[in-house]
Amino acid sequence: MQLPNGFTAIKDATSAGQSVNLIGILVAYDGPKSSKGLDHVLSFTIQDDFADASASIYSSINGRIFKPPNRFPKISGLGDVVILRNAKLKQWIGRMECIGDRQFTHMTVFPSSMIPVPELSHAYQAGSQKLPCDSSWGASQPTIPEQMAVIHLKHASSGLSQPIRQHATTAAFKTQTGKKDCLIKDLQFNTFANIRAQVVNIYHYQGQVDLKVTDYTPNDSMFYYADPEKEDSYHIVDKHWKGPYGYLTLSVTLYEENANWAREHLAIGDYVFIRNMRVKLSARGKLEGAVHQDKVNKSQVDIRPLNSASEIAEIDSRRKEYENKRGGVTAFEKIQSEAKKPSAKTSHSKKSAKKERLRAEKEAEQQEIEKKAREWEVERSGVNNNIRCAHVDMKSSTISEIIHNPHLRVRTLEKCNDYELPFVNCRYRSRVRVVDVFPPKLELFAHSLNDPNWAKRSEKQRADSTCPKERWEWGFVLLLEDAEVPRDGVSEKLRVVVNDTSAQYLLKLNAQE
């Protein structure tokens, strides 16, 4: 993903003391809560790369930002997209983290549920719509390139929801340095762990080794291998996979010396002990492991044969339990399965129905996003949701754009002299707030047509008039400003004269005494 100008990829944020702008998916957070000083502190982890599995270990960073308790942006949950401006890098226990202060560092949070898919981002790219977001006090408004980066980053991380939900259940905010012995079923994203497992497959590529290992404990955040004897064929991704099936197999990528050792010593069926394994997410958003070369002792190998008879027996016991539970498919069951297979025509109909269902789901998802965006924006800005405007397809203009319309300035054809017109005939659609009215009392908004001070009449009309029935009409002035004033901008105001027809449309009432 191409980052907006002025932003740094997390993998390139390596210079301590440097101030950087970062953008990433929120994969963990804790707080805000009281710190040792007067401010509160928000601890968080963001990640910005989900495409390159081998580099994703470097694509996340821990951070802390300090602010008064009422100046933090609103976070809807894990998976939100975060823009961090002017954060300072600091070395901490062998890894870089970012620190934000109360004055110069700003955070903007985009709720995950209100970010559309890239196919529906044209309005945001054109500038006619803005992504809902909330920012710390003093933050600048996100630009169009920044909003497009948010949309594409959210799409790139679309497979993350399940691992993120699992990570949210942990009680404390974990650092990346904690290591523990555990079963595969207990692995959690963004931690280090030691595991004991059996090798079920080995792949070699580009100097790396990809191990498929299992201890026969399920973890539903890992890749799912469909059972060909029990599930439909379109669920099966790897037809050559011999098992185990389900959420039982962990992919572990070995680098440098660890990969060299595995190529020379490991075979399918071996039992291994893997130490200091980083638990991360694959490009598909599935839980996997990575074992890199030790930065201090480059010859160190963190994988070795498992020699403990009791630990091997535990793995074998779980394997037998899995095999007994899975069982086998009888010839009679296979015949029944063949009889139930749909014809090619039925299969085509199912595919068409599936495409239609996916299209309908995408439309429903976008409608839900737009609905939530409207509700969220109304709640955030305090605008009355009962006030609606016609011509919703028109681009909304600000008061400043109306006052400083570029079409007011024209140039003569002959001498090319610039001059400014007193007005231009334009129609605008704007989202505004009423800050003052004239006349100052509401009862004075309605005017009698018999009032000579309001309705000027000629001498002949006054002479011919014989006490006509009194009629009323609306007439008043509103002083308006933008409903959402930029925090670092100036609130410009505009006087608008509301005539009888417009007032009837606005108030849904006819003028009367």
C-alpha positions in Angstrom: 0.0 0.0 0.0 1.3 3.4 -0.9 1.5 5.7 2.1 0.4 9.4 1.9 3.2 12.0 1.7 4.8 12.6 5.0 4.1 9.2 6.5 6.6 6.5 7.4 6.1 2.7 7.1 6.4 1.1 10.5 9.2 -1.2 9.3 11.2 1.9 8.4 10.7 3.6 11.8 14.1 2.6 13.2 15.8 5.8 14.3 15.4 6.6 18.0 14.6 10.2 18.6 13.0 10.7 15.2 9.5 12.2 14.9 7.2 10.3 12.5 3.7 10.2 11.2 2.2 6.6 11.2 -0.9 5.0 10.0 -2.1 1.5 11.0 -4.7 -0.9 12.2 -5.4 -0.9 15.9 -4.6 -4.5 17.0 -4.4 -3.9 20.8 -5.0 -1.1 23.2 -5.4 -0.4 27.0 -6.8 2.7 28.6 -6.8 5.7 28.7 -5.9 5.4 32.4 -4.1 7.4 35.0 -0.4 7.7 34.7 2.2 8.8 37.3 1.7 12.5 36.3 -1.3 14.6 35.8 -2.1 13.2 32.3 -3.8 9.9 31.4 -2.0 7.4 29.1 -3.3 5.3 26.2 -1.2 2.2 25.4 -1.7 0.7 21.9 -0.3 -1.4 19.1 -0.8 -0.7 15.4 0.2 -2.6 12.3 0.4 -1.4 8.7 1.5 -4.3 6.6 -0.6 -7.4 5.9 0.6 -8.3 2.4 4.1 -9.6 3.0 4.0 -12.5 5.5 7.8 -12.7 5.8 8.1 -9.0 6.8 5.0 -8.7 9.0 7.0 -9.2 12.1 8.5 -5.7 11.6 5.2 -4.1 10.6 3.7 -3.5 14.1 4.7 -1.1 16.8 3.8 -0.4 20.4 3.0 3.1 21.4 1.9 5.3 24.3 0.2 8.7 24.1 -0.2 11.1 27.0 -3.2 13.5 27.1 -5.6 15.0 29.6 -8.5 12.5 30.1 -11.0 14.5 28.0 -8.7 15.0 25.0 -8.4 11.4 23.7 -10.2 10.4 20.5 -13.1 8.0 20.8 -12.1 4.3 20.0 -14.9 2.0 18.9 -12.8 -1.1 19.2 -10.0 -3.3 17.7 -9.7 -3.0 14.0 -10.1 0.8 13.9 -7.7 2.6 11.7 -5.4 5.1 13.5 -3.4 8.0 12.2 -0.7 9.2 14.5 1.0 12.5 13.8 4.4 13.7 15.2 5.1 10.7 17.5 8.7 10.3 18.8 10.5 6.9 18.4 12.2 5.4 21.4 14.1 2.2 22.0 12.6 -0.1 24.6 13.8 -3.7 25.4 15.3 -4.3 22.0 12.3 -2.9 20.0 11.3 0.5 18.8 8.1 2.1 20.2 6.4 5.5 19.6 5.7 8.0 22.3 3.2 10.8 22.1 3.1 13.9 24.3 0.1 16.1 25.2 0.9 19.1 23.1 2.5 18.0 19.8 1.3 14.5 19.1 -2.2 14.0 17.6 -4.2 10.9 17.0 -7.1 10.4 14.6 -9.3 7.3 14.9 -11.5 5.9 12.1 -14.2 3.5 13.3 -13.7 0.2 11.4 -17.5 -0.4 10.9 -17.8 2.9 9.0 -15.0 2.4 6.4 -16.3 1.2 3.0 -14.7 -1.3 0.7 -12.4 0.2 -2.0 -15.0 -0.4 -4.7 -17.3 2.1 -3.0 -14.7 4.8 -2.3 -15.3 7.0 -5.4 -17.2 9.6 -3.4 -14.4 9.9 -0.8 -11.8 10.1 -3.6 -13.7 12.9 -5.2 -14.1 14.8 -1.9 -17.9 14.8 -1.9 -17.9 12.5 1.2 -15.6 12.3 4.3 -14.8 9.3 6.4 -16.2 9.6 9.9 -13.4 10.0 12.4 -12.6 11.4 15.9 -9.4 13.2 16.7 -7.5 14.4 19.8 -7.8 18.1 20.4 -5.9 20.2 17.9 -5.5 17.5 15.2 -5.7 18.6 11.5 -8.5 17.2 9.3 -7.5 14.1 7.3 -6.7 14.8 3.6 -8.2 12.8 0.7 -5.0 10.7 0.2 -5.0 9.9 3.9 -8.7 8.8 3.8 -8.0 6.6 0.7 -5.0 5.1 2.6 -7.4 4.3 5.5 -9.9 2.6 3.1 -7.2 0.5 1.5 -5.5 -0.4 4.8 -8.8 -1.6 6.2 -9.4 -3.7 3.1 -5.9 -5.2 3.4 -6.6 -6.3 7.0 -10.1 -7.6 6.3 -9.1 -11.1 7.5 -8.1 -9.8 10.9 -11.4 -9.7 12.8 -11.2 -13.1 14.5 -7.5 -12.9 15.8 -8.2 -9.3 16.9 -11.3 -10.4 18.9 -9.3 -13.2 20.5 -6.6 -10.7 21.4 -9.2 -8.4 23.0 -10.1 -11.1 25.6 -6.7 -10.9 27.3 -6.9 -9.1 30.6 -3.7 -7.1 30.4 -1.8 -5.3 27.7 1.0 -7.7 26.8 4.5 -6.7 25.8 6.2 -8.5 22.9 9.0 -9.8 25.1 6.9 -12.2 27.2 7.7 -15.9 26.4 6.0 -19.0 27.8 5.6 -22.7 27.2 2.2 -23.4 25.8 0.0 -25.6 23.6 -0.9 -24.4 20.2 -4.5 -23.9 21.3 -3.3 -21.2 23.7 -1.2 -19.2 21.3 -2.2 -15.5 21.1 -1.4 -12.9 18.6 1.7 -10.6 19.1 3.4 -12.8 21.8 6.4 -15.1 21.9 6.0 -18.7 22.9 7.8 -22.1 23.2 5.9 -25.0 21.7 6.3 -28.8 21.4 4.8 -30.4 18.2 5.0 -33.0 15.5 6.1 -32.0 11.9 3.4 -32.9 9.4 4.9 -31.2 6.3 7.9 -29.2 5.2 8.2 -26.7 2.4 11.4 -25.0 1.2 11.4 -21.6 -0.6 13.9 -18.7 -1.1 16.2 -19.7 1.7 13.4 -20.1 4.2 11.7 -23.2 5.6 7.9 -23.4 6.2 7.0 -26.1 8.8 3.5 -27.4 9.2 3.3 -28.6 12.8 0.6 -29.8 15.2 0.2 -30.9 18.8 -3.4 -31.9 18.1 -5.0 -29.0 20.0 -7.3 -26.7 18.0 -6.9 -23.0 17.6 -9.7 -21.4 15.5 -7.5 -18.4 14.6 -5.3 -20.6 12.4 -5.9 -21.7 8.8 -8.7 -24.2 8.4 -8.0 -27.5 6.5 -11.3 -28.9 5.2 -11.8 -32.7 5.5 -12.5 -34.1 2.0 -14.5 -36.9 3.4 -16.9 -34.7 5.3 -17.1 -31.3 3.6 -18.0 -30.0 0.1 -15.2 -29.8 -2.4 -15.2 -26.0 -2.8 -14.1 -25.7 0.9 -10.9 -27.7 0.1 -8.0 -25.4 -0.7 -5.1 -27.9 -0.8 -6.2 -31.2 -2.4 -2.9 -32.8 -1.6 -3.2 -32.2 2.1 -3.3 -35.4 4.1 -4.2 -34.1 7.5 -4.7 -33.4 10.2 -7.9 -31.5 9.3 -9.6 -28.6 11.0 -7.9 -25.9 13.0 -5.0 -28.2 14.1 -2.0 -27.2 12.0 0.3 -24.2 12.7 2.5 -22.8 9.9 5.9 -21.8 11.3 8.4 -19.9 9.0 12.1 -20.4 9.8 14.8 -18.0 8.8 18.6 -18.0 8.5 20.4 -20.5 10.8 17.1 -22.0 12.0 16.1 -22.7 8.4 19.6 -24.2 7.6 19.3 -26.6 10.6 15.8 -27.7 9.6 16.9 -28.5 6.1 19.6 -30.8 7.3 18.0 -32.5 10.3 14.1 -32.5 10.0 11.8 -34.9 8.3 8.0 -35.3 8.3 6.9 -37.1 11.5 9.7 -35.7 13.7 8.8 -34.2 17.1 10.4 -30.8 17.7 10.7 -28.2 20.4 10.5 -24.6 19.1 11.8 -21.8 21.3 11.2 -18.1 21.2 8.6 -18.3 18.4 6.9 -15.0 17.4 3.2 -15.5 17.0 1.9 -13.2 14.3 -0.6 -12.9 11.5 -0.2 -14.2 7.9 -1.2 -12.3 4.8 -4.6 -14.0 5.1 -5.0 -12.8 8.6 -4.4 -16.3 10.1 -2.3 -17.0 13.2 1.2 -18.4 12.4 4.7 -18.5 13.8 8.1 -17.1 12.8 11.5 -17.9 14.2 14.2 -15.4 13.1 17.9 -15.3 13.6 19.1 -14.1 17.0 20.5 -10.6 16.7 23.2 -11.1 19.3 24.2 -14.7 18.8 23.8 -15.3 15.1 24.8 -18.9 15.2 22.0 -19.8 17.8 19.4 -22.3 16.7 16.0 -22.1 18.4 14.6 -25.4 17.1 15.7 -28.8 18.2 14.5 -32.4 18.4 12.0 -33.2 21.2 13.5 -36.0 23.3 11.2 -36.1 26.3 9.3 -39.4 26.1 6.4 -38.1 28.3 5.9 -35.0 26.1 5.9 -37.1 22.9 3.4 -39.5 24.5 1.1 -36.6 25.3 1.1 -35.6 21.6 0.5 -39.2 20.5 -2.4 -39.5 22.9 -4.1 -36.4 21.4 -3.4 -37.7 17.9 -5.1 -41.1 18.6 -8.0 -39.2 20.2 -8.3 -37.1 17.0 -8.1 -40.2 14.7 -10.8 -42.0 16.7 -13.0 -39.0 16.8 -12.6 -38.4 13.0 -13.2 -42.1 12.1 -13.5 -43.3 8.5 -16.1 -43.1 5.8 -17.8 -46.4 4.8 -18.4 -47.5 1.2 -22.2 -47.0 1.8 -21.6 -43.4 2.9 -19.4 -42.8 -0.2 -22.2 -44.1 -2.4 -24.7 -41.8 -0.7 -22.3 -38.9 -1.1 -22.0 -39.5 -4.8 -25.8 -39.7 -5.2 -26.2 -36.3 -3.5 -23.7 -34.5 -5.7 -25.5 -31.9 -7.8 -25.4 -31.9 -11.6 -23.4 -29.3 -13.5 -26.5 -27.2 -14.1 -27.4 -27.3 -10.4 -23.8 -26.4 -9.6 -24.0 -23.4 -12.0 -27.2 -22.3 -10.3 -25.6 -22.5 -6.9 -22.7 -20.4 -8.1 -25.1 -17.8 -9.5 -27.1 -17.8 -6.3 -23.9 -17.4 -4.3 -22.7 -14.4 -6.4 -26.1 -12.8 -6.0 -26.1 -13.4 -2.3 -22.6 -11.9 -2.0 -23.6 -8.9 -4.0 -26.7 -8.4 -1.8 -24.6 -8.8 1.3 -22.1 -6.2 0.1 -24.9 -3.7 -0.7 -26.5 -4.3 2.7 -23.1 -3.9 4.4 -22.6 -0.5 2.6 -26.1 0.6 3.5 -25.3 -0.3 7.2 -22.0 1.5 7.0 -23.7 4.7 5.7 -26.4 4.4 8.3 -23.9 4.0 11.1 -21.8 6.9 9.7 -24.8 9.2 9.7 -25.8 8.2 13.2 -22.2 8.5 14.5 -21.8 11.9 12.8 -25.1 13.2 14.2 -24.1 12.0 17.8 -20.6 13.6 17.4 -21.7 16.9 16.0 -24.8 17.4 18.1 -26.9 18.2 14.9 -30.6 17.6 15.1 -31.3 14.4 13.2 -34.9 15.5 12.4 -33.8 18.3 10.1 -33.4 16.9 6.6 -32.4 18.7 3.3 -33.5 18.1 -0.2 -31.2 17.3 -3.1 -29.0 14.9 -1.1 -27.1 14.0 -4.3 -25.6 17.5 -4.5 -22.1 18.1 -3.0 -22.3 20.0 0.3 -20.6 23.4 0.4 -19.2 25.2 3.4 -20.0 28.8 4.3 -16.5 29.8 3.3 -17.0 28.2 -0.2 -20.3 30.1 -0.6 -18.9 33.5 0.5 -15.7 33.1 -1.5 -17.1 31.6 -4.7 -14.4 31.7 -7.3 -17.0 32.6 -10.0 -17.4 36.0 -8.4 -14.1 37.0 -9.9 -14.1 37.4 -13.7 -11.9 38.9 -16.4 -12.8 41.1 -19.3 -12.2 39.6 -22.7 -10.6 42.6 -24.4 -8.2 44.1 -21.8 -8.1 41.1 -19.4 -9.0 43.3 -16.4 -10.0 41.5 -13.2 -13.1 42.6 -11.4 -15.5 41.1 -8.9 -19.3 40.6 -9.5 -21.7 41.7 -6.7 -23.3 38.2 -6.9 -23.8 35.1 -9.0 -26.9 33.0 -9.3 -26.1 29.7 -7.7 -27.8 27.0 -5.7 -26.0 25.6 -2.7 -26.5 22.7 -0.4 -24.9 23.2 3.0 -24.9 21.7 6.5 -25.3 24.7 8.9 -26.2 25.7 12.4 -28.4 28.7 13.3 -26.5 31.0 15.6 -28.9 34.0 15.6 -32.2 35.2 14.1 -34.0 38.4 13.2 -36.5 39.6 14.3 -35.4 38.6 17.8 -38.8 37.2 18.7 -40.4 34.2 17.0 -43.9 35.8 16.9 -42.5 38.5 14.7 -41.5 36.0 12.0 -45.0 36.3 10.5 -46.2 39.5 8.9 -49.7 40.7 8.0 -50.2 41.7 4.3 -52.4 44.5 5.6 -49.5 46.1 7.4 -48.4 49.0 5.3 -44.9 48.8 6.8 -44.5 45.3 5.5 -46.6 45.2 2.2 -46.2 48.5 0.3 -49.4 49.4 -1.6 -50.1 52.1 -4.1 -52.5 55.0 -3.4 -55.1 53.4 -5.8 -54.9 50.1 -4.0 -55.4 51.8 -0.6 -58.4 53.8 -2.0 -60.0 50.7 -3.5 -59.4 48.5 -0.4 -62.4 47.7 1.7 -61.0 45.8 4.7 -59.9 42.6 2.9 -59.5 39.4 4.8 -56.2 39.6 6.8 -53.5 37.3 5.3 -50.1 36.5 6.7 -46.7 35.5 5.3 -43.3 34.5 6.6 -40.3 36.7 6.5 -37.2 36.5 8.7 -33.4 36.4 8.6 -31.1 33.6 9.9 -27.5 34.0 10.8 -25.7 30.7 9.9 -22.4 29.0 10.5 -21.0 25.6 9.4 -22.4 22.8 11.5 -18.9 21.4 12.0 -16.3 24.1 12.4 -12.6 22.9 11.8 -10.8 23.0 15.1 -8.0 25.1 13.6 -10.3 27.1 11.4 -12.4 30.3 11.7 -16.1 30.1 12.0 -17.5 32.2 9.1 -21.1 33.3 9.2 -23.7 34.1 6.5 -27.0 36.0 6.7 -29.8 34.3 4.9 -33.2 35.9 4.1 -36.0 33.4 4.3 -39.1 34.3 2.3 -42.6 32.9 2.7 -42.2 29.9 0.3 -38.9 28.8 1.8 -40.2 29.2 5.4 -43.3 27.0 4.6 -40.9 24.3 3.4 -38.6 24.7 6.4 -41.3 25.0 9.1 -44.1 22.9 7.5 -46.5 25.7 8.7 -48.5 28.4 7.0 -47.9 31.9 8.5 -50.6 33.1 10.8 -51.1 35.5 13.7 
